Amino acid sequence: MAQAHPMTRLGSWSGYEVVEDWQEQRDGRSWCVLRLQAVVGSLRCCSQCGGLTQAVHDQEERRIRDLPIFEHRVELIVPRLRVACRNCGPKLERLAWLQPYARVTRRLGESVAQLCKVASIRHVASYFGLDWKTVKDLDFASLQRQLGPIDLDGLEVIGMDEFAIQKGHRYATVIVEPTRKRVLWVGRGRGRADVRPFFELLGPQRCKQLRAAVMDMNAGYEIEVKHHCPQAAIVFDLFHVVAKYGREVIDRVRVDRANELRADKPARRVVKGARWLLLKNAENLAPGQDVQLKELLAANRALFVVHVLRDALKDLWSYRHPGYAERAWKSWYTKARRSRIEPLKRFAAKLKPYLPGILAHCRFPLGTNLIEGINNKIKVIKRMAYGFRDDAYFFLKIRAAFPGVG
């Protein structure tokens, strides 16, 4: 009995054996080239029906990449067989270690996908000596197999938010299930029509089961949720309301006060440079900043008022009884309207129509904190890849990063 080539045992290419091997130098790298041949007498599997046969219709030689062996890159020269299947006619042979028409083995593809979880496509392609598009396609196929269609059954609560996808104010929307910390859907755009495909995917029956949707004050999101899920409560989250307050009230008052102090340059410099000091939460102040903040607020009545009312506004989200929350809102609204501070009065007037969504937080104490964390992770994924050319691939990467718990 002829002894098998020692590389055959190392390679485990089922149904094939090594008949020749040699080394080459290409572009300064060492390559190990292995020529395989089909084991005589082995049964061959039809790729269409799975039937077994020994009959071979024809064959074509192909070069296939495999996992490196130590410092050597590995290339296989493989005769790809078409079996003569009695049921299907001439069909490509099904191999456990090689996808049909693939130019890399399954195990190399799996290693590429595994490394793509922690490294950019460019670096993975350089490491394995593969084309950028080959690496992307391997990772994309792996993600599709791993994730499959999203399971939307039993969905009761969703969170919706936008994130910047490219420069030039181009955005995408991410929809998550807060209770399970999983991304349900990602789509380009942030308007009504852009999020509609999610609700079409959800379907009328599952739309009826939705109890609440937490979001920022995006009119497109709100209208689309009400159209498809009229029974669902709209919950406006604290983070976005306070961030909007910071931009439209605190920043505006600070700039106006700085402009009033043009004649007093030292005082103007203090007010103008106090933006982050005024926007910080008390627990985030650095040592000594609390004293600096007290001195600033003591010297500027308008800044003191808007700063105190910001904390009072945040307290609305701490209530669990709608009646108490509404009473606190009325008190805050009255103080804001009587403050004689125009940016604050305008903000209060614009916020009033959103009161039902603020009070809904009492029944559904949800926030988009999770979504903000997801958005930060999205930025990391985007930076690591130096941007994405393919939305579908990018959105799969996001889903894979947040598959859910429980």
Beta strands, then each sheet from edge to edge (+ up, - down):
strand 1: 16-26
strand 2: 29-38
strand 3: 44-45
strand 4: 52-53
strand 5: 56-69
strand 6: 72-85
strand 7: 89-92
strand 8: 157-166
strand 9: 170-177
strand 10: 182-188
strand 11: 212-215
strand 12: 233-236
sheet 1: 1+ 2- 6- 5+
sheet 2: 1+ 2- 6- 7+
sheet 3: 3+ 4-
sheet 4: 10+ 9- 8+ 11+ 12+
end
